Amino acid sequence: MKITLLHYSAPPIVGGVESILAAHARLLAGDGHSVQVIAGRGEQFHPDVEFLSIPLVDSNHVEVLAVKKGLDAGLVPAQFEELKRAILQVLTPALQASRVLIVHNVCSLNKNLALTAALKEIASQTGSPRLILWHHDLAWTTPRYRSELHNGYPWNLLSTDWPGAVQVVVSHERRRELAELLAVSPERIHIVPNGIDIPTFLSLDQLTCHLAEQSGAMRADPLFLLPVRITRRKNIELAVRIMDALRHEFSNPVLIVTGPPGPHNTSNYEYFSSLKTLRADLGLKGQVHFLADYDAHLPDNVIHEFYRLADALLLPSREEGFGIPILEAGVARLPVFCTDIPPLVELGGEQVVTFSPGESPSRVAAIIGTTLKANPAYILSSRVKREYNWGVIYREKIAPLLEAG
């Protein structure tokens, strides 16, 4: 369907609401919708998102600022209605094909009340788009705006419940404030939090994103990294069995083994085959992934990017000459769970959690569970990935709003 998003400005203008609007537009376009962004300032920021500049939508337009000066003093200038009509003249045809209009902050802030009034008139017309009012900030509940607000029209457009409009806020506190302001039940107001695009934030390249999606790393909770070549001395079978036991500790533990079989011993391929058999026997196809199954020759940057994605390093080696993954995990600020062989203990010191190479998998899983569940950084990271991932927010919160009555 055709969906229009509207705000005073859009990227590349830098701002919190601008970045959220851009994220929404990309998500909507990615779901197959025809998306249009209308703003006073900005440019096309995505090839699948149409951008329409209407200068009078801008909160900083010279005519808008002139009218606002009078409004802030409690006067409704004669130019107010002229400005509203001018906005209507260009905005109405721009919305003609839209089925949904999502308005960010314009109906809760007094930055361009002529635009707010124009939207109210459009909303009252038969055949107008379904209106979703998305409130990040509320002028009437914010002390710094109170001197600019006065009784009556048009300031009361920001404090009344518009018939037929879907009200959306970004937090429970905003819902409480808006419910009191509009004198409506809080249940009438949808909460859709802002989110984060994890691959973009972590600067993951296309190959890393593809592998992470294929392997389930994006949905892991927690994600364990085992960045080694597949050789018997790495004791990978213990890691596989630990993952089996970790299913009793966490909702969706996933292990990523990054390397291919070691190139200098043909028996490593037999070992690789035995690991996959063990994985199948334990029913761990969704929990244990060998990146060699997807691409046997991964560049170093992909491995480094998996460190950014991971929640912990798991290194169950029986033998090591050094232990570079310990250093890499330190730089990446990952908790480390490794065997207590001398080279790893020397590198990790008291900053790593150790266990014997012959320890029972259930015992190691219990140690890992206790450690991570007491780690505030992991707990926050897990909650952010689970609740504030843009993909999850779109699927569970935004998409249903598009068809809601």
C-alpha positions as CSV (number, residue, x, y, z in Angstrom):
1,M,0.0,0.0,0.0
2,K,1.1,3.6,-0.4
3,I,2.3,5.0,3.0
4,T,3.4,8.6,3.6
5,L,5.6,9.7,6.5
6,L,5.7,13.3,7.4
7,H,7.9,15.4,9.6
8,Y,9.4,18.9,9.6
9,S,12.7,17.6,8.2
10,A,14.3,14.3,7.0
11,P,17.8,13.0,6.5
12,P,20.4,14.1,5.9
13,I,19.2,16.6,8.5
14,V,20.6,15.1,11.7
15,G,18.1,14.6,14.5
16,G,16.6,11.9,16.6
17,V,13.1,12.0,15.0
18,E,14.7,12.2,11.6
19,S,16.7,9.0,12.2
20,I,13.6,7.2,13.5
21,L,11.5,8.3,10.5
22,A,14.3,7.0,8.2
23,A,14.3,3.7,9.9
24,H,10.5,3.4,9.7
25,A,10.7,4.3,6.0
26,R,13.3,1.6,5.2
27,L,11.3,-1.0,7.2
28,L,8.1,-0.2,5.4
29,A,9.8,-0.3,2.0
30,G,11.5,-3.5,2.8
31,D,8.1,-5.0,3.6
32,G,6.9,-4.2,0.0
33,H,5.0,-1.0,0.7
34,S,5.2,2.1,-1.6
35,V,6.7,4.7,0.8
36,Q,6.8,8.5,0.5
37,V,8.5,10.9,2.9
38,I,7.3,14.5,3.0
39,A,9.4,17.1,4.8
40,G,10.4,20.7,4.5
41,R,14.1,20.0,4.5
42,G,16.0,16.9,3.5
43,E,16.8,14.7,0.5
44,Q,16.1,11.2,-0.8
45,F,17.9,8.9,1.6
46,H,17.0,5.5,0.2
47,P,16.5,4.3,-3.3
48,D,13.1,2.7,-2.5
49,V,11.7,5.7,-0.6
50,E,10.3,8.6,-2.5
51,F,11.1,12.0,-1.1
52,L,8.9,15.1,-1.6
53,S,10.1,18.5,-0.4
54,I,7.4,20.9,0.7
55,P,9.2,23.9,2.1
56,L,6.2,25.2,4.1
57,V,6.3,22.0,6.1
58,D,9.6,23.0,7.6
59,S,9.6,24.4,11.2
60,N,12.3,26.9,10.2
61,H,10.7,28.3,7.1
62,V,10.7,32.1,7.3
63,E,6.9,32.4,7.0
64,V,6.4,29.7,9.6
65,L,8.7,31.4,12.0
66,A,7.0,34.8,11.5
67,V,3.6,33.2,12.3
68,K,5.1,31.4,15.3
69,K,6.4,34.6,16.8
70,G,2.8,35.9,17.1
71,L,1.4,32.6,18.3
72,D,4.1,32.3,21.0
73,A,2.9,35.7,22.3
74,G,-0.7,34.5,22.4
75,L,-1.9,36.1,19.2
76,V,-3.2,34.4,16.1
77,P,-1.8,36.4,13.2
78,A,-3.9,37.1,10.1
79,Q,-1.2,35.2,8.1
80,F,-2.0,32.0,10.1
81,E,-5.0,31.0,7.9
82,E,-3.2,32.1,4.8
83,L,-0.3,29.8,5.7
84,K,-2.6,27.0,6.5
85,R,-4.3,27.3,3.1
86,A,-1.0,27.4,1.3
87,I,0.1,24.2,3.0
88,L,-3.3,22.6,2.2
89,Q,-2.9,23.5,-1.5
90,V,0.3,21.5,-1.8
91,L,-0.1,18.8,0.8
92,T,-3.6,17.6,-0.2
93,P,-2.7,16.4,-3.7
94,A,0.6,15.0,-2.4
95,L,-1.5,12.6,-0.1
96,Q,-4.1,11.7,-2.7
97,A,-2.8,8.2,-3.4
98,S,-1.8,7.4,0.2
99,R,-3.8,5.0,2.3
100,V,-1.9,5.7,5.5
101,L,-0.3,8.9,6.8
102,I,2.2,8.7,9.6
103,V,2.9,12.1,11.2
104,H,5.9,12.4,13.5
105,N,5.7,15.1,16.2
106,V,3.8,17.6,14.1
107,C,0.6,17.1,16.1
108,S,2.2,17.2,19.5
109,L,4.7,20.1,19.2
110,N,4.0,23.8,18.3
111,K,6.8,24.1,15.8
112,N,4.4,24.7,12.8
113,L,0.8,25.0,14.0
114,A,-0.4,26.0,10.6
115,L,0.8,22.6,9.4
116,T,-1.0,20.9,12.3
117,A,-4.2,22.8,11.5
118,A,-3.9,21.7,7.8
119,L,-3.5,18.1,8.8
120,K,-6.6,18.4,11.0
121,E,-8.6,19.6,8.1
122,I,-7.3,16.9,5.8
123,A,-8.1,14.2,8.4
124,S,-11.7,15.4,8.5
125,Q,-12.2,14.9,4.7
126,T,-13.9,11.8,3.3
127,G,-11.4,9.5,1.6
128,S,-8.4,10.9,3.5
129,P,-5.5,8.5,4.5
130,R,-5.8,6.7,7.8
131,L,-3.9,9.0,10.2
132,I,-1.3,7.7,12.7
133,L,0.0,10.4,15.0
134,W,3.5,9.4,16.3
135,H,4.4,11.4,19.4
136,H,8.1,11.5,20.5
137,D,7.7,14.8,22.5
138,L,4.7,16.6,23.9
139,A,4.7,20.4,24.1
140,W,1.9,20.6,26.7
141,T,3.7,18.4,29.2
142,T,7.2,19.9,28.7
143,P,7.9,23.0,30.9
144,R,10.2,24.7,28.3
145,Y,7.2,25.0,25.9
146,R,4.6,26.2,28.4
147,S,5.2,29.9,27.8
148,E,4.5,29.4,24.1
149,L,1.1,27.7,24.6
150,H,-2.2,29.4,25.2
151,N,-5.9,28.5,25.5
152,G,-8.0,27.9,22.5
153,Y,-7.3,27.3,18.8
154,P,-4.8,26.5,17.4
155,W,-2.9,25.5,20.5
156,N,-5.6,23.1,21.6
157,L,-5.0,21.0,18.5
158,L,-2.1,19.6,20.5
159,S,-4.2,18.6,23.5
160,T,-7.3,17.1,22.0
161,D,-8.0,13.6,20.8
162,W,-8.5,13.7,17.0
163,P,-11.4,11.5,15.9
164,G,-10.2,8.4,14.0
165,A,-6.5,9.1,14.6
166,V,-4.3,6.3,15.9
167,Q,-2.2,7.6,18.8
168,V,1.3,6.2,19.1
169,V,4.0,7.1,21.7
170,V,7.5,5.8,22.3
171,S,7.5,4.9,26.0
172,H,5.2,4.2,28.9
173,E,5.9,7.6,30.4
174,R,4.8,9.3,27.2
175,R,1.7,7.2,27.2
176,R,0.9,8.3,30.7
177,E,1.4,11.9,29.9
178,L,-0.6,11.7,26.6
179,A,-3.5,9.9,28.2
180,E,-3.8,12.6,30.9
181,L,-3.5,15.3,28.3
182,L,-6.1,13.9,26.0
183,A,-8.3,12.6,28.8
184,V,-8.4,9.1,27.3
185,S,-7.7,5.6,28.6
186,P,-4.0,4.7,28.3
187,E,-5.1,1.5,26.5
188,R,-6.2,3.7,23.6
189,I,-2.6,4.7,23.0
190,H,-0.1,2.3,21.3
191,I,3.5,2.1,22.6
192,V,6.1,1.5,19.9
193,P,9.6,2.0,21.1
194,N,12.5,3.2,19.1
195,G,14.9,0.6,18.0
196,I,18.4,-0.2,16.7
197,D,19.5,-1.6,13.4
198,I,22.1,-4.0,14.8
199,P,24.1,-4.8,11.6
200,T,24.3,-1.1,10.7
201,F,25.3,-0.1,14.2
202,L,28.0,-2.8,14.3
203,S,29.2,-1.9,10.8
204,L,28.8,-5.5,9.5
205,D,29.4,-6.0,5.8
206,Q,27.1,-7.8,3.5
207,L,28.9,-11.2,3.8
208,T,28.8,-11.1,7.5
209,C,25.1,-10.2,7.6
210,H,24.4,-13.1,5.2
211,L,26.3,-15.6,7.3
212,A,24.8,-14.3,10.5
213,E,21.3,-14.7,9.0
214,Q,22.0,-18.2,7.6
215,S,23.5,-19.4,10.8
216,G,20.9,-18.0,13.2
217,A,23.5,-15.7,14.8
218,M,21.1,-12.7,14.6
219,R,18.5,-14.6,16.7
220,A,20.9,-16.2,19.2
221,D,20.6,-15.6,22.9
222,P,23.4,-15.9,23.8
223,L,25.8,-16.2,20.8
224,F,29.1,-18.1,21.5
225,L,32.1,-17.7,19.2
226,L,34.7,-20.4,18.7
227,P,37.2,-18.9,16.2
228,V,39.4,-21.9,15.4
229,R,40.2,-24.3,12.7
230,I,38.7,-27.7,13.0
231,T,41.3,-29.9,14.5
232,R,41.1,-32.5,17.3
233,R,43.2,-30.5,19.7
234,K,40.6,-27.8,19.8
235,N,38.3,-30.2,21.6
236,I,35.3,-28.9,19.6
237,E,33.1,-31.9,20.6
238,L,33.1,-30.5,24.2
239,A,31.8,-27.2,22.9
240,V,29.0,-29.0,21.0
241,R,28.0,-30.9,24.2
242,I,28.2,-27.7,26.2
243,M,25.7,-26.2,23.8
244,D,23.4,-29.2,24.4
245,A,23.5,-28.5,28.1
246,L,23.1,-24.7,27.7
247,R,19.6,-25.3,26.3
248,H,18.5,-25.7,29.9
249,E,20.1,-22.3,30.8
250,F,19.1,-20.0,27.9
251,S,16.3,-19.5,25.4
252,N,18.3,-19.9,22.2
253,P,22.1,-20.5,22.7
254,V,24.0,-20.6,19.4
255,L,27.7,-21.6,18.7
256,I,29.6,-20.3,15.7
257,V,32.7,-22.2,14.8
258,T,34.5,-20.0,12.3
259,G,37.3,-22.0,10.7
260,P,37.5,-24.9,8.2
261,P,39.3,-28.2,8.8
262,G,43.0,-27.7,9.4
263,P,44.8,-28.1,6.0
264,H,47.8,-30.2,7.1
265,N,46.1,-33.4,8.3
266,T,43.5,-35.3,6.3
267,S,42.0,-36.8,9.4
268,N,40.7,-33.3,10.2
269,Y,38.0,-33.9,7.6
270,E,37.0,-37.1,9.3
271,Y,36.9,-35.1,12.6
272,F,34.7,-32.4,11.0
273,S,32.3,-35.2,9.8
274,S,32.2,-36.7,13.3
275,L,31.3,-33.3,14.8
276,K,28.4,-32.9,12.4
277,T,27.2,-36.4,13.3
278,L,27.4,-35.5,17.0
279,R,25.4,-32.3,16.3
280,A,22.7,-34.3,14.5
281,D,22.6,-36.9,17.3
282,L,22.0,-34.2,19.9
283,G,19.5,-32.4,17.8
284,L,21.6,-29.2,17.7
285,K,21.4,-28.3,14.0
286,G,19.9,-24.9,15.0
287,Q,22.4,-24.3,17.8
288,V,25.8,-25.3,16.4
289,H,27.0,-23.8,13.1
290,F,30.2,-24.3,11.2
291,L,30.9,-21.4,8.9
292,A,32.9,-23.7,6.7
293,D,29.6,-25.2,5.6
294,Y,28.7,-21.8,4.1
295,D,32.1,-20.5,3.0
296,A,35.5,-22.2,3.6
297,H,37.6,-19.1,2.9
298,L,36.3,-16.2,5.0
299,P,38.3,-13.0,5.1
300,D,39.6,-11.8,8.5
301,N,37.2,-8.9,8.7
302,V,34.2,-11.3,8.7
303,I,35.7,-13.1,11.7
304,H,36.4,-9.8,13.4
305,E,32.8,-8.7,12.8
306,F,31.5,-11.9,14.5
307,Y,33.4,-10.8,17.6
308,R,31.1,-7.7,17.6
309,L,28.0,-9.9,17.3
310,A,29.0,-12.5,19.9
311,D,28.1,-12.5,23.6
312,A,31.0,-14.7,24.7
313,L,34.1,-16.5,23.6
314,L,34.2,-20.3,24.2
315,L,37.6,-22.0,23.8
316,P,37.6,-25.6,25.0
317,S,41.1,-26.5,23.7
318,R,43.1,-29.4,25.0
319,E,46.4,-27.9,23.6
320,E,47.5,-24.4,22.6
321,G,50.8,-22.8,21.9
322,F,49.5,-19.3,22.5
323,G,45.8,-18.4,22.2
324,I,45.2,-15.3,20.0
325,P,41.4,-15.5,20.5
326,I,41.9,-14.6,24.1
327,L,43.5,-11.3,23.0
328,E,40.8,-10.7,20.4
329,A,38.1,-11.3,22.9
330,G,39.8,-8.8,25.3
331,V,39.8,-6.1,22.6
332,A,36.1,-6.9,21.8
333,R,35.2,-6.9,25.5
334,L,33.8,-10.4,25.3
335,P,33.5,-12.6,28.4
336,V,35.9,-15.6,28.0
337,F,35.2,-19.2,28.9
338,C,38.2,-21.3,28.2
339,T,40.1,-24.4,29.5
340,D,42.6,-24.1,32.2
341,I,45.6,-25.1,30.1
342,P,48.7,-23.0,30.9
343,P,48.9,-20.8,27.7
344,L,45.3,-19.7,28.1
345,V,45.6,-19.1,31.8
346,E,48.8,-17.1,31.2
347,L,47.0,-14.8,28.7
348,G,43.6,-14.5,30.4
349,G,44.7,-14.4,34.0
350,E,41.9,-13.8,36.5
351,Q,39.9,-12.1,33.8
352,V,38.7,-15.3,32.2
353,V,36.5,-18.2,33.5
354,T,38.3,-21.5,33.2
355,F,37.3,-25.2,33.3
356,S,39.2,-28.5,32.7
357,P,39.3,-29.9,29.2
358,G,37.7,-33.0,30.6
359,E,35.0,-31.2,32.6
360,S,31.4,-32.4,32.2
361,P,29.4,-30.4,29.7
362,S,26.6,-29.8,32.2
363,R,29.1,-28.4,34.8
364,V,30.6,-26.0,32.2
365,A,27.1,-24.9,31.1
366,A,26.2,-24.2,34.7
367,I,29.3,-22.1,35.1
368,I,28.6,-20.2,31.9
369,G,24.9,-19.7,32.9
370,T,25.8,-18.3,36.3
371,T,28.4,-16.0,35.0
372,L,26.4,-14.5,32.1
373,K,23.2,-14.1,34.1
374,A,25.1,-12.0,36.5
375,N,26.8,-9.9,33.8
376,P,24.9,-6.5,33.4
377,A,26.4,-5.9,29.9
378,Y,25.1,-9.3,28.7
379,I,21.7,-8.9,30.3
380,L,21.2,-5.4,28.7
381,S,22.6,-6.6,25.3
382,S,20.2,-9.6,25.4
383,R,17.2,-7.4,26.2
384,V,18.1,-4.9,23.5
385,K,18.4,-7.6,20.8
386,R,15.2,-9.2,22.0
387,E,13.0,-6.1,22.4
388,Y,14.6,-3.2,20.6
389,N,15.7,-4.8,17.3
390,W,14.0,-2.9,14.5
391,G,13.0,-6.1,12.8
392,V,11.2,-7.3,15.9
393,I,9.6,-3.9,16.5
394,Y,8.4,-3.7,12.9
395,R,6.9,-7.2,12.9
396,E,5.3,-7.1,16.3
397,K,4.4,-3.4,16.6
398,I,4.4,-1.4,13.4
399,A,3.0,-3.7,10.8
400,P,-0.2,-4.4,12.8
401,L,-0.8,-0.6,13.1
402,L,-1.1,-0.3,9.3
403,E,-4.3,-2.3,9.2
404,A,-5.7,-1.6,12.7
405,G,-9.1,0.2,12.9
